[in-house]
Amino acid sequence: MNSLGLSKRPQDTRVVVAMSGGVDSSVTAAVLREEGYDVVGITLQLYDHGLALQKPGACCAGQDIYDARQVADRIGIPHYVLDYEGRFSQDVMDDFADSYLRGETPIPCVRCNQRVKFRDLLNTARDLGAEALATGHYVRRIAGPHGAELHRAVDPAKDQSYFLFATTREQLEFLRFPLGGLTKPETRALAERHGLEVAAKPDSQDICFVPNGNYAEVVAKLRPGSVEPGDIVHVDGRVLGRHKGVVHYTVGQRKGLGIGGIRGQEEEALYVVRLEPARRRVVVGPRRNLARSLVTVRDVNWLGPDPAPDMADGAGIEVSVKLRSTQPASPALWRAGPDGTARVELLEPQHGIAPGQACVVYQGDRVLGGGWISATAVGVGEDAAKLVGAGETAA
């Protein structure tokens, strides 16, 4: 059994490495090559390089493709660049724009993993005769009694399991994540040891196709004429001001509203409570109006034990859930529903839960799966208020 869990000698095992040009995927390729594997590097061209070159440090940009090729030459592996612009535009960028216009807060990196890297690229790896596709993600794949399991990375500061919840069981059997047991400093030290020029390269911070972090500008370019102004409305019905388009806002946002606080006995900070794109309204209120105890999710991908307890059994599963990538996990009860839906009852109310984000389910370090947040409510059971999703008006 080799280090990838395959019953073959490394030199007889072909592995495709998804090389973005960053230090993580470069070290992944270098380590596997050093261990003797038959490594093939593949970099995806995902969008126009003319735009990319104006945004240094963005994943899959022109400079990054050049860096990936330099690393491949350095460690002595074949390297190919595949043109996936059409697929990326349709499956990731269009979805991103349409999601914002529905009043959601999308996560295009999850869509890219789900629809491009772990679907199309994985199939390409198989066509090349590979027995595994390795990436530089910080997450662990562990062989369990019933198949491969997805677990958090050892380094909590770099853990990327939230972004990989949509990985299917079949894909997980083929995928490998060599960096899941390392910290970032350890990865950079390996890059230096292998003489990789990207050893000190900064991590990408922004969405790769969003120059300068201006999401609204990208949406306006992809959907001309769709970004329209409207009213900023307090939860009590008062019109407080005007906005330039709901795509500029997300649930839980406090800064950049341009309306100040509401003066009464004391000034109270305001947050975006919900978006109503059909009415072109941004609804704001005090932080207490953000508290939610019930979340419904759609398009569930389940990686835990089968079958998942459903709503009819009354018990559910005691889990912890992450509702945004930067938030800590919260205790909850998970109940599977019909047609890929689920109901999540939070044991402690959470603030700023945005439709379009992911609800990722954990037991300890293991990822049990997750789905896309479709609606939220205050209270649970018969006491729950009307579920409110993106674009809906609260009762």
C-alpha positions in Angstrom: 0.0 0.0 0.0 1.5 3.3 -1.1 1.2 6.7 0.7 -2.0 7.4 -1.3 -3.7 4.3 -0.1 -3.4 2.4 -3.4 -2.0 -1.1 -3.7 0.7 -0.2 -6.2 4.3 1.0 -6.2 4.4 4.9 -6.5 6.3 4.6 -9.8 3.4 2.6 -11.2 0.8 5.0 -10.0 -0.2 8.0 -12.1 -1.5 11.0 -10.2 -2.8 14.2 -11.8 -2.2 17.3 -9.7 -4.4 20.4 -10.1 -1.8 23.1 -10.2 -3.1 26.7 -9.7 0.3 28.3 -9.6 0.2 28.8 -5.9 2.5 27.4 -3.2 0.1 24.8 -2.0 -0.6 22.9 -5.2 3.1 23.3 -6.2 4.2 21.6 -3.0 1.6 18.9 -3.5 3.1 18.1 -6.9 6.7 18.3 -5.6 6.1 16.0 -2.7 4.4 13.4 -4.8 7.1 13.6 -7.4 9.8 13.1 -4.7 7.9 10.0 -3.5 8.3 8.5 -7.0 4.7 8.9 -8.3 4.1 9.4 -12.1 2.8 12.9 -11.7 1.1 15.0 -14.3 0.3 18.6 -13.6 -2.8 20.3 -15.0 -3.7 24.0 -14.8 -7.1 25.3 -15.8 -7.5 28.4 -17.8 -10.7 29.7 -16.4 -11.2 33.2 -17.6 -9.7 36.0 -19.8 -6.0 36.6 -19.1 -6.2 40.2 -20.1 -8.4 40.8 -17.1 -6.4 38.5 -14.9 -3.1 40.2 -15.5 -4.6 43.4 -14.0 -5.2 41.4 -10.7 -1.9 39.9 -9.4 -2.4 37.0 -7.1 -5.7 35.8 -8.4 -6.1 32.0 -8.9 -5.7 30.7 -12.4 -4.6 34.1 -13.8 -2.0 34.5 -16.5 0.9 34.8 -14.0 -0.3 31.8 -12.1 -0.3 29.6 -15.2 3.3 30.7 -15.8 4.2 29.9 -12.2 2.7 26.5 -12.4 4.6 25.7 -15.6 7.9 26.9 -14.0 7.3 24.6 -11.0 6.5 21.7 -13.3 9.8 22.3 -15.2 11.7 22.5 -11.9 10.5 19.2 -10.5 10.5 17.4 -13.9 6.9 16.6 -14.6 4.7 17.1 -17.7 2.4 20.1 -17.5 -0.8 20.9 -19.5 -3.0 23.9 -19.6 -6.7 23.2 -20.4 -9.1 25.8 -21.6 -12.1 25.6 -19.3 -13.3 29.2 -19.9 -16.6 28.2 -21.4 -17.5 25.8 -18.6 -16.3 28.2 -15.9 -18.3 31.1 -17.4 -21.5 29.0 -17.5 -21.2 27.0 -14.4 -19.6 29.4 -12.0 -19.7 33.1 -13.2 -23.3 33.0 -14.5 -24.5 31.2 -11.4 -22.6 33.9 -9.3 -24.4 36.8 -11.0 -27.9 35.2 -11.0 -27.5 34.3 -7.3 -26.7 37.9 -6.4 -29.7 39.1 -8.4 -31.9 36.7 -6.4 -30.8 38.4 -3.2 -28.4 35.6 -2.2 -24.8 35.7 -1.2 -23.1 33.0 -3.4 -19.8 31.1 -2.8 -18.3 30.7 -6.3 -15.3 28.7 -5.0 -17.7 25.9 -3.9 -19.3 25.9 -7.3 -15.9 25.8 -9.0 -14.9 22.8 -7.0 -18.3 21.1 -7.5 -18.8 21.8 -11.2 -15.4 22.3 -12.7 -12.5 20.9 -10.7 -14.1 17.8 -9.1 -16.3 17.0 -12.1 -14.7 17.9 -15.4 -11.1 17.9 -14.3 -11.6 14.6 -12.4 -13.0 13.0 -15.6 -10.0 14.4 -17.5 -7.7 12.8 -14.9 -9.3 9.4 -15.5 -9.0 9.8 -19.3 -5.3 10.3 -18.7 -5.1 7.0 -16.9 -4.6 8.5 -13.5 -5.6 6.6 -10.4 -6.0 9.8 -8.2 -6.5 13.5 -8.5 -4.5 15.4 -5.9 -5.1 19.1 -4.9 -3.5 21.5 -2.5 -6.6 21.9 -0.3 -6.1 21.9 3.4 -8.5 19.0 4.3 -8.0 15.4 5.2 -9.3 12.3 3.4 -9.4 9.3 5.8 -10.2 5.7 4.9 -13.2 4.7 7.0 -15.0 1.4 7.5 -17.6 2.3 4.9 -15.4 4.2 2.5 -13.4 7.5 2.3 -14.4 10.2 4.8 -13.8 13.9 4.7 -12.3 15.5 7.8 -11.0 19.0 8.8 -7.4 19.9 8.3 -5.0 19.6 11.2 -4.4 23.4 10.9 -7.7 25.1 11.9 -6.4 28.4 10.5 -6.1 26.9 7.0 -9.0 24.3 7.1 -10.9 24.4 3.8 -13.5 21.7 4.5 -16.3 24.3 4.4 -15.6 24.8 0.7 -15.6 21.1 -0.1 -18.9 20.0 1.4 -20.4 19.3 -2.1 -17.7 16.7 -2.9 -19.5 13.4 -3.6 -18.7 10.0 -2.2 -17.5 8.9 -5.6 -15.3 11.9 -6.1 -13.8 11.5 -2.6 -12.7 7.9 -3.4 -10.6 9.4 -6.3 -9.3 12.5 -4.6 -6.2 13.0 -2.4 -5.2 15.9 -0.2 -1.5 15.6 0.8 -1.4 18.9 2.7 -4.2 18.1 5.1 -1.8 17.2 7.9 0.5 20.2 7.5 0.5 23.8 8.7 1.1 26.6 6.2 4.6 27.3 7.6 5.4 23.7 7.0 4.2 23.9 3.5 6.3 26.9 2.7 9.3 25.2 4.3 8.8 22.3 1.9 8.6 24.7 -1.0 11.9 26.2 0.0 13.5 22.8 0.3 12.4 21.9 -3.2 13.7 25.2 -4.5 10.3 26.4 -5.7 10.2 30.1 -6.7 6.6 30.3 -5.4 7.7 29.5 -1.8 7.0 33.0 -0.6 4.1 33.7 -3.0 1.1 35.3 -1.1 -2.1 33.4 -0.9 -5.0 34.5 -3.1 -7.5 36.4 -1.0 -10.3 37.4 -3.5 -12.6 35.6 -5.8 -10.4 35.0 -8.9 -12.7 36.7 -11.5 -13.7 39.7 -9.3 -11.2 42.5 -9.9 -10.6 44.7 -6.8 -13.3 42.8 -4.9 -16.1 44.7 -6.6 -18.8 42.1 -6.9 -21.5 44.5 -8.1 -19.3 45.6 -11.1 -19.0 42.0 -12.2 -22.7 41.3 -11.9 -23.5 44.5 -13.8 -21.1 43.4 -16.6 -22.5 39.9 -16.8 -26.2 41.0 -16.5 -26.4 44.5 -18.2 -29.3 46.6 -17.0 -30.2 44.3 -14.1 -28.7 46.3 -11.3 -31.3 48.9 -10.3 -31.6 51.4 -7.5 -34.2 51.2 -4.8 -35.1 52.0 -1.2 -33.3 51.2 2.0 -36.2 50.4 4.5 -36.2 49.9 8.2 -37.9 46.8 9.5 -40.7 49.1 10.9 -41.4 50.4 7.4 -39.6 53.7 7.4 -37.8 54.6 4.2 -34.3 55.6 5.3 -32.5 56.2 2.0 -31.7 55.0 -1.4 -29.3 52.3 -2.7 -27.7 51.7 -6.1 -28.6 48.0 -6.3 -29.3 45.1 -4.0 -26.2 43.4 -5.3 -24.1 45.8 -3.2 -25.4 44.3 0.0 -25.5 41.0 2.0 -27.4 39.9 5.1 -25.5 40.9 8.2 -23.7 43.8 6.6 -23.2 46.9 8.8 -20.7 49.1 7.0 -21.3 51.0 3.8 -25.1 51.5 4.2 -24.7 55.3 4.0 -27.7 56.0 6.3 -26.1 56.2 9.8 -28.0 55.0 12.9 -31.6 55.7 14.1 -31.7 58.3 16.9 -34.1 57.7 19.7 -33.2 57.3 23.3 -29.8 56.2 21.9 -28.3 55.7 18.5 -28.6 52.1 17.4 -26.4 50.5 14.7 -28.2 49.1 11.7 -27.6 45.9 9.8 -28.9 44.4 6.6 -31.7 42.0 7.7 -32.9 40.8 4.4 -32.9 41.6 0.7 -36.1 41.9 -1.5 -34.8 42.2 -5.1 -38.2 41.9 -6.7 -39.2 45.1 -4.8 -35.6 46.5 -5.1 -35.5 46.9 -1.3 -32.8 46.5 1.2 -34.3 46.0 4.7 -32.3 47.0 7.7 -32.7 46.8 11.4 -30.9 46.4 14.8 -28.7 43.4 15.3 -31.4 41.6 17.3 -33.4 41.3 14.1 -30.7 39.1 12.6 -31.1 36.3 15.2 -32.3 33.0 13.6 -32.9 29.6 15.2 -34.1 27.6 12.2 -32.4 27.1 8.8 -33.6 25.1 5.8 -31.2 23.9 3.2 -31.5 22.5 -0.3 -29.4 20.4 -2.6 -28.0 18.4 0.3 -24.8 16.3 -0.3 -24.6 13.7 2.5 -21.3 12.1 3.3 -22.2 10.7 6.8 -23.6 7.3 7.8 -26.7 6.1 5.9 -29.5 6.7 6.2 -29.5 10.2 7.7 -32.4 10.5 10.2 -35.3 12.3 8.6 -37.8 14.8 10.0 -40.3 12.1 10.6 -38.2 10.2 13.2 -38.3 13.2 15.6 -34.8 12.7 16.9 -32.4 14.2 14.2 -28.7 14.1 14.6 -26.7 16.2 17.1 -24.1 18.0 15.0 -22.2 21.3 14.7 -22.8 23.5 11.6 -20.9 26.2 10.0 -23.1 28.8 8.3 -20.3 31.0 6.9 -16.7 30.1 6.2 -15.3 32.5 8.7 -17.7 31.7 11.6 -17.1 29.0 14.2 -19.3 25.9 14.2 -22.5 26.0 16.2 -24.4 23.1 17.9 -27.5 22.1 16.1 -30.0 19.3 15.3 -30.0 18.1 11.7 -33.1 16.5 10.1 -33.1 15.3 6.5 -36.2 16.1 4.5 -37.6 15.2 1.1 -35.9 15.9 -2.3 -32.5 16.8 -1.0 -33.7 19.2 1.7 -32.9 19.4 5.4 -34.0 21.3 8.5 -31.4 22.6 10.9 -32.4 23.6 14.4 -29.8 25.8 16.0 -29.4 25.3 19.8 -28.2 28.9 20.1 -29.6 31.6 17.8 -27.1 32.8 15.2 -26.8 36.2 13.5 -26.3 37.2 9.8 -27.3 33.9 8.2 -27.5 34.6 4.5 -29.4 32.6 1.8 -27.0 31.3 -0.8 -24.3 30.5 1.7 -23.5 27.0 2.7 -24.6 25.1 5.8 -21.8 22.5 6.4 -22.4 19.7 8.9 -19.7 18.3 11.2 -19.4 15.6 13.9 -16.1 16.3 15.6 -13.6 16.8 12.7 -15.6 14.7 10.2 -17.6 16.5 7.5 -21.0 14.8 7.3 -22.1 16.9 4.3 -24.1 20.1 3.8 -26.4 22.1 1.6 -27.2 25.6 0.4 -29.1 27.8 2.8 -32.5 28.6 1.3 -34.5 30.2 4.2 -34.3 31.1 7.9 -36.8 31.6 10.7 -37.0 32.7 14.3 -37.9 29.9 16.7 -38.4 26.2 15.9 -41.3 23.7 15.8 -44.8 25.2 16.1 -43.4 28.4 17.5 -41.3 29.1 14.3 -42.1 32.3 12.5 -42.6 32.2 8.7 -39.5 31.0 6.9 -37.9 33.8 4.9 -35.6 33.1 2.0 -33.8 35.3 -0.4 -36.2 37.8 -2.1 -39.1 37.0 0.3 -40.9 39.5 2.5 -41.2 38.6 6.2 -44.7 38.1 7.5 
